[in-house]
Amino acid sequence: MKITVHAVGRMKAGPEKQLADRYFERFTRSGPAVGLEFAGIVEIAEGRAQTANERRREEGQKLQTHLQPGTALMLLDERGKNLSSEDFAGRIGSLRDGGRKALVIAIGGADGHDQSLRDLADLTVSLGALTWPHQLVRVMLGEQLYRAATILSGHPYHRS
């Protein structure tokens, strides 16, 4: 299953980008052994509309142009399910085992995700009740994808 990260906003050079790149590279190397292929990160500019609703709608429409039929959609959102790393890995494994060929994991903009995306999403996941800057969300997502691959393969990286 190909996994793409869709992110509103651009990641600038710096230590956060280096750390995120490190985890995504680890996932790139470890994922294929468990049937997961990292297809990269698609970045889009933040919406320019005047209201939050219009910005969410604009950003959501851009994401929807990247969704092919049959692609699973996972939103990262503070109102989503708070999963353990094992549950996160299990959900990804279930999508893969259920025949999904692709998964898009979406990091929203400052205003969050549009309702149209919430209606389409297969799963909405929270990284906790705290609000995180998108640079750190990328680091945490990269690490959790790498961790998911190690959990699914039985590698000892994740000690539970």
N, C-alpha and C positions, 0 to 999 in steps of 0.2 A: 504494500500500500504506500503510495506516495503522500508525503506530508509536506504541506506548504504552510508557512506562516504569513499571514496577511496583516500588515501593520499600518496604522494611520500615523504618519509622522516619520521623519528621517532620523536615522541614527548617525550622530556625528562621531568623528574620530575621538578616541579617548579611552580611558581604562574600562569603561562600561562596555564599549564596543569590542575591545580586545577580549574581555571575559566572555561576553555573549558568543563571539566568534569561536572561542576555544570550546565551549560546550556544544555548539552546533557542529563543529568539526568532529568532536567525539561521537556525537549522535550519527553523523554521516558515516563514520567508520564502523560503529557497532550495530546500527540499525539493520543493514541488509541480512545479517545472520538470523534475524527474527522476522524477516519479511517487511521491514520498514525502510523506506527510502526517503531521505531528506531532499525535497525538490527546491528548497531555497526560501528566501524571504521576498515577498512583494511589498514594496513600500508605496504608499500613496500620500499625497499632500493632504494636510488638514483642510476641511471644508472652509470656504470663504463666506458662506452665507451669514446674514446678520443675526439669526436666532439659532439657539441650540437645536431646536427641532429640525430646522432646515439643514444645519450642518450634519446632523446625524443621518438625515435622509440622503443627502448628497454623498456622504462617505459610504453609506449602506449600498447605494446604487452602484458605486464603483466596485465594491466587493462582489456584488451579485454578478457583475460581468465576468468575474474570474471563476465562478462556480459552474462546472460542467455537470450535466445530468448524472446523478448517482454519487456525486461527491458529498461526503459527510461534512457537516459544519459544526465546529466547536467554537463557542464564544468565550472569551475570558471577560468576566464581569463580576463586580463585587456582590451582585445579587444572585450569583450562581451557586452551584453545589460546592461545598467545601470537601474535597476528596483527599484521602490519604494518597501517598505515592503509589501504594499497591493498587488502590482503586483506580487511579489515573491510568496506570499501566494496563490494568484489566479492561478498562473501557476502550482504550486504543486497541488492545488485542482482540476484543470482541468485535469491533468494527472491521478489523482486518480479517478475522475468522468468518465474519458474516458476509464476506465477499465484496466489501467496499474496496474500490481501487484507489481512492484518493480521500484525503482528509485535509480540510483547510481549518487552521486554528487562527482565529481573528482577535487581534489586539485593537480595541477601539481607540478613538480619539479622546480628547479631554471631556467631551460631552457624553461619552458612552456609545452604545449601539442603538440603532433604530429598531423600532418595534417590528418592522418587516423582517429584519434579521433574526430577532428573537423567535418569530413565528417559524422561520426556516430551520433554525438550529436543531441539531440532533442532541446537543448537550451544551449547557452553559455552566462554566466552571469558575469558581472564585479562588483567588490566591490568598484569601483571608478578608477580613472586614476592613483592613487598612487600605488606604488609597496609595498606589505605588506609581512613581514616574515610569513612563513607558520604556525608558532605557533599562531600568531594573527589572521590569516585567519580562523583557527579552532575555535577560540573563537567567532569571528564574525559570522561564519556559524552556530555554535551551538546556538547562541543567535537568529539569524534570523529564524532558524527552530522552536525554541520555540515560537518566536513571530508569525510565520506563523500559528502554531497550535492555538494560542490564537485568532488570527484574524479570522480564519476559525470557531472557536467556539463562537465568539462574546464576548469573555472575555475582560474586560477593560484594560488589560496590555498595549495594543497598543492604544494610545490616538491620534486619527487623527482629 
